[in-house]
Amino acid sequence: MSTPSRYPAPLGTVDELAALRADLTDAGFTTDHLAELLGPVASAALHRDQPLTARRVLLESQDPAGALVRLLVLGEAVSAQEVSAALPRTGVEGAIQLGLAVPADLEPGEEGVPPLQGTCDLRPYGDDRHDWWVASDLSEVALGTPLPTDHVLGVGGASTTLASWTPRPQVARALDLGTGCGVQALHAAGHAERVVATDLSARALEFAAFTAGLNEVALDLRAGSLLDPVAGETFDLVVSNPPFVITPRHEGVPLFEYRDGGAAGDTIVANLVRDLVGVLAPGGIAQLLGNWELREGEAWTDRVGGWLESTGLDAWVIQRESQDVAEYAETWVRDGGHRPGTPEFDDLYAAWLDDFSARGIERVGFGIITLQRPLSDRAPFRDLEEVVGPVAQPAGPAVLAGLRARTWLAEHSDADLLAVAWSVAPDVTEERVGRPGEPDPMVIQLRQGGGLSRTVRLDTVAAGLVGASDGDLTAEQILGGISVLTDAPVEELRASVLATLRDLVADGLLQ
Ligand SMILES: C[S@@+](CC[C@H](N)C(=O)[O-])C[C@H]1O[C@@H](n2cnc3c(N)ncnc32)[C@H](O)[C@@H]1O
């Protein structure tokens, strides 16, 4: 059904990679320039795996970056002349030698130098501080066939989700588990002195080595399954976009290395959550993406909460979405390159539905699991919540601030919390909604402009507390004032407001 990849992973010496780097730079092969060259419509279509609009735009273009998109993103045949012009130092021979392309067949009756056919996906990628290039296998869009089982994934939706949500403190040692093309490791190298990147797939490690070399980023690449390659070591930050896709173990269902760890159901994520404590330095943070299976009547918080029980780790888990079993099956059968309406699509779809039905699974949740090893032997905090709407990008700064706030709350008493003179964060606004003509609002709520874009409904006591929190008076002093004004006993006011106060501090609305 699926065969291994046809072409080997790219490989280059330091000098060859330096020449390629200079060529790509001179050709303007950057995220900004490609966005300009393709324009918003073709860029968005390409993002949706529809290459036709980009092809039409590039047909008109003489831009060397356009030739590189056709060769290295769309996997098309490009004339040797265009390749030489776009990569003058590397040249046609160099591109072939690096494993980026092979000579294509000439059309019948055609003579001369054969064009080059792209065999490796290489594209610019960056964040607000970096411009990189990432090498991976050509996508399903370029291949036009179902993916090989040893496919090495490029930067996809899950990769950018994890990259966005990762808290990025400056650390000594970081681990990227399941590095694939190396994208998370590139990000980690921006704020870690040393980055270890592991993968079970030798092919993935070859792509990661090429990506690292091309970007002059030092990575300690190691082969092996899960935590085996780092046994006995500890890290300040662990990131992982693991092979979490729940896949039926059924004859004829391919095991894609890039997304499927080979374990039953959601075991791979459950085991990682349980085992990560072994590689976290005190105070160390781990973040991973995951899917979790939900049986009839089962709350996702119970399922994931069960994984956390014996870890002793702080945990903040955010469920971003959940899909019913049919949506889930469609997503992953399509992802493997099968088109609806084909017998292969239907067979695989049925295998997923049979597997879920046999095991009583009704839905599958997806989310971001952030863990922290406490510095002391205090009780770990656990926060499992659903955040489904858009959030500020990148979300990592809000996650780091939220971790810090939750840690402070876990280490301090209610009296400590009330003894702080809190300030309302600058991105917070208040909305009051009521019936026309009525003096009192029916609803008072706070809206967070940045961070995780929270909306928090307040009662009048909490609204009074927040309204007076300008960094001068402590929460206790403000509650004392409200008690005088309303004749309500201060103990009652404290009891009514404490849970809200904790949440506002945890989520950064009060700081
Ligand atoms: C979803 S991809 C993530 C790639 C990349 N880190 C990213 O964020 O795009 C998962 C990676 O895990 C690797 N993998 C699969 N099984 C593994 C295992 N048992 N141990 C370590 N890595 C594994 C795959 O080869 C693949 O590169």
The ligand as a Gaussian input file, in Angstrom:
#p B3LYP/6-31G(d) Opt

LIG

0 1
 C        4.853000      14.621000      14.601000
 S        6.543000      14.410000      14.201000
 C        7.229000      15.881000      14.908000
 C        8.388000      16.425000      14.142000
 C        8.867000      17.801000      14.599000
 N        9.386000      17.749000      15.946000
 C        7.775000      18.850000      14.507000
 O        7.424000      19.438000      15.532000
 O        7.277000      19.073000      13.406000
 C        7.003000      13.139000      15.357000
 C        8.426000      12.688000      15.256000
 O        8.620000      11.647000      16.225000
 C        9.427000      10.627000      15.665000
 N        9.161000       9.356000      16.369000
 C        8.274000       8.386000      16.087000
 N        8.335000       7.410000      17.006000
 C        9.278000       7.790000      17.898000
 C        9.812000       7.213000      19.072000
 N        9.353000       6.056000      19.530000
 N       10.793000       7.859000      19.716000
 C       11.267000       9.057000      19.263000
 N       10.796000       9.652000      18.156000
 C        9.821000       9.022000      17.489000
 C        9.034000      10.604000      14.203000
 O       10.049000      10.015000      13.420000
 C        8.812000      12.082000      13.925000
 O       10.003000      12.673000      13.469000

